[in-house]
Structure formats: C-alpha cells, structure tokens
Amino acid sequence: MAKYTGPKCKLCRREMTPLMLKGQRCLTDKCPLKGNKKYPPGPPKKRRAKMSDYAVQLREKQKIKRTYGLLEKQFRINFHHANSMAGVTGDNMISQLERRLDNVVYRMGFASSRSQARQLIQHKHIMLNDRVVDIPSIIVREGNEIKVRDYFKENIILEESIKLSKAIASKPEWVDVDYEVKAGKITRIPVRADVKDSFNEQLVVELYSK
C-alpha cells in the first residue's frame, strides 16, 4: 500500500501548524516551526499572493488528512460515509476519524503518535474485543474493548508512551483506560466538541461539495 515516507516536519511546515505527526515531540523546541523555518517548504518568496477560496479549502483538507495519516482515497471514502449519515457532515467526518482504531490506540496513550499506533496494530500487538487485528482503519463502536497483547505489555516503547500520556493527561473523555492492565474501553461515541484540534471541517465539506 502506498504511503508517505518523506520528512514529517515538512508536512507541518507546509500547513504552518504542528500536525502531531511525531506525537508530543512536535510541541518541543526542536520543531522547525519554532525555530528558523517559520515558512512553507520550497523557494522563499518576497511576497506571497493572497490565497483563493479553493486554496484555503484545500489546505484545510490537507491539514486534517495529514493529521490522521490518511491518503486521498481513504480520506474521500471517509467523507462520503460521513455525508451519508444523519446529522452534520463535518461533525460526522471528524467523529469517524477519531474512531479509527489507530487513532484510538494513540488517544489511549499506548503509542506516542498515530503512525506508531498504526505500526503496533499492523504488527498484531493490539486486540479488539479479544481478537487480534491488523487493520488500523477499523471503526470502533461504543463498548468495544482494546487491549495490548500479553507478550507486549512490558515493551519499553509502550511503557514510555504510557508514561508520557500520564504526564500530559491527554486521555479523552470518551475512553476509559486501565494503564496497569494495558486495556481500554470506548465509553461513548466521540463528538466534535471532544476534539481540541483547530480544524475547520466546514471548508472540507464545501470543497467536496463542488
């Protein structure tokens, strides 16, 4: 399957905002956006033209898509599913992205980034409802249980991720996590208010509605 293998910091610079592609390390002073690269990649320009409405919508779509680590086809499928559901399309889209298994593993603190969570799932270190899964895009439901497999519970990477999650208290309200047994449960479906990221999903709806 195709995937982006280039520098992650370059994507953050393109959107001019930390996308958390390296987890909490994006908030450190080593982030290029906090250093001497506070400009998009590419040749420097003396004066940048004002962005068109389409460009603003495109950049917002790219920001959301890259934050959750999706390719264009995956993101478009997610949007069409959200559009077919009852309710506000933008809110449905964000809720579905939050309910992806790789994002849930990241939100629970079992991984320091979504890409790391995706790797844990693909290497079959994670169980969903007592079944080993290797598909990061699974959409979880209320009541689903996520566990770390027994042989992996003492892994140093897992321990460091949990320690960091505890330190910054990043666990969302819609999950219940027991860090002692390395397991968690979806207590309810996440809503837009649960997501603190500064997304403007309405711009994406307008983009795909053209």
C-alpha positions in Angstrom: 0.0 0.0 0.0 1.3 3.5 -0.9 2.3 5.8 2.0 4.2 9.0 2.6 7.8 8.3 3.5 9.2 11.8 3.4 10.1 14.1 6.3 7.2 14.6 8.6 8.3 18.1 9.7 8.0 19.1 6.0 4.3 18.4 6.1 3.9 20.5 9.3 5.7 23.4 7.6 3.5 23.1 4.5 0.4 23.6 6.7 2.2 26.0 9.0 0.9 24.2 12.1 2.1 21.3 14.2 0.2 18.2 13.0 1.5 16.0 15.8 3.0 13.5 13.3 5.8 12.8 15.8 3.5 12.9 18.8 4.3 15.2 21.7 7.8 15.8 20.2 6.0 18.3 17.9 5.5 20.5 20.9 9.2 20.8 21.8 11.6 23.5 20.8 13.1 21.2 18.2 10.0 21.7 16.0 11.1 23.7 12.8 8.1 25.9 13.2 9.5 27.2 16.5 13.0 27.6 15.0 14.3 29.3 11.9 12.0 27.7 9.4 8.7 29.5 10.0 7.8 29.4 6.4 6.5 26.8 3.9 9.0 24.5 2.2 10.2 25.5 -1.3 12.0 28.6 -2.6 11.4 31.6 -0.4 9.2 34.3 -1.9 9.4 38.0 -1.1 5.6 38.4 -1.3 3.1 35.6 -1.3 -0.2 36.1 -3.2 -3.4 36.0 -1.3 -4.9 32.5 -1.2 -8.1 31.8 -3.2 -11.1 30.3 -1.5 -10.2 27.0 -3.2 -6.7 27.1 -1.8 -7.9 27.8 1.7 -10.3 24.8 1.5 -7.6 22.6 0.0 -5.1 23.5 2.8 -7.7 22.7 5.5 -8.4 19.3 3.9 -4.7 18.5 3.7 -4.2 19.5 7.3 -6.9 17.2 8.6 -5.9 14.4 6.2 -2.3 14.5 7.2 -3.0 14.8 10.9 -4.8 11.5 10.9 -2.3 10.0 8.4 -4.7 9.2 5.6 -4.1 9.1 1.8 -6.5 11.0 -0.5 -8.6 7.9 -1.4 -9.0 6.9 2.2 -10.0 10.4 3.3 -12.5 10.8 0.4 -14.2 7.5 1.4 -14.4 8.6 5.0 -16.1 11.9 3.8 -18.6 10.1 1.7 -19.6 7.8 4.6 -20.0 10.9 6.8 -22.1 12.6 4.2 -24.5 9.6 4.0 -25.1 9.7 7.8 -27.7 11.7 9.6 -26.5 14.9 11.2 -23.9 17.4 10.3 -21.4 16.1 7.7 -18.4 17.8 9.2 -19.0 16.6 12.7 -19.7 13.1 11.4 -16.4 13.1 9.5 -14.3 14.2 12.5 -16.1 11.6 14.7 -15.3 8.8 12.3 -11.7 9.8 12.0 -11.5 9.8 15.8 -13.0 6.3 15.9 -10.3 4.8 13.7 -8.5 2.1 15.6 -5.1 3.6 15.1 -6.3 6.9 16.5 -8.0 5.3 19.4 -4.8 3.4 20.4 -3.0 6.8 20.1 -5.6 8.6 22.2 -5.5 5.9 24.9 -1.7 6.5 25.3 -0.5 3.2 24.0 1.5 5.0 21.3 3.2 8.3 21.1 1.9 9.1 17.6 -0.7 7.8 15.2 2.0 6.4 12.9 3.4 4.4 15.8 -0.1 3.2 16.8 -0.6 2.1 13.2 2.6 0.1 13.3 1.6 -1.6 16.6 -1.7 -2.7 15.0 -0.1 -3.9 11.8 2.4 -6.0 13.8 -0.5 -7.6 15.7 0.3 -6.2 19.1 -3.3 -5.0 19.7 -6.5 -6.9 20.4 -10.0 -5.6 19.7 -12.7 -7.4 21.6 -10.3 -10.2 22.5 -9.5 -10.7 18.8 -6.1 -10.0 17.2 -6.5 -7.4 14.5 -4.0 -5.8 12.0 -6.2 -3.3 10.2 -5.7 0.3 11.5 -8.7 1.7 9.7 -11.3 -0.3 11.7 -14.0 2.0 13.1 -14.6 1.2 16.7 -18.0 1.4 18.4 -19.3 2.2 21.8 -18.5 -0.7 24.2 -15.5 -2.0 22.2 -12.5 -3.1 24.2 -8.9 -2.5 23.1 -6.1 -4.5 24.8 -2.4 -4.8 24.4 -1.3 -8.4 23.9 0.3 -10.0 27.0 3.7 -10.6 25.5 4.0 -6.9 24.5 2.9 -5.3 27.8 6.4 -4.9 29.1 7.8 -3.3 26.0 9.8 -0.2 26.7 8.2 1.8 23.8 4.8 1.1 25.2 5.9 2.0 28.8 7.4 5.3 27.6 4.2 6.2 25.6 2.0 5.5 28.7 4.3 7.5 30.9 4.1 10.4 28.5 0.3 10.2 28.3 0.0 10.2 32.1 2.3 13.2 32.3 0.3 15.4 29.9 -3.1 13.9 30.8 -4.1 13.6 27.1 -6.7 10.8 27.5 -10.1 12.0 26.1 -13.3 11.7 28.0 -14.9 9.1 25.6 -12.4 6.3 26.5 -11.7 4.6 29.8 -8.2 3.3 30.2 -6.5 1.0 32.7 -2.8 1.5 32.4 -2.0 -1.3 34.8 -3.5 -4.0 32.6 -2.9 -2.0 29.3 -6.5 -2.1 28.2 -9.2 0.4 27.5 -12.9 0.7 26.5 -14.9 3.0 24.3 -17.5 4.5 26.8 -19.3 6.6 24.1 -19.1 7.8 20.6 -16.8 10.9 20.3 -18.4 14.2 19.2 -16.9 17.2 17.6 -16.6 19.0 21.0 -14.2 16.2 22.2 -11.6 17.1 19.5 -9.5 20.0 20.6 -7.6 20.4 17.3 -8.4 23.7 15.5 -10.0 22.1 12.4 -12.5 23.9 10.2 -14.2 20.9 8.7 -16.8 23.0 7.0 -14.2 24.1 4.5 -13.7 20.4 3.6 -17.4 19.9 3.2 -17.5 22.9 0.8 -14.5 21.6 -1.1 -16.0 18.2 -1.8 -19.5 19.7 -2.5 -18.3 21.5 -5.6 
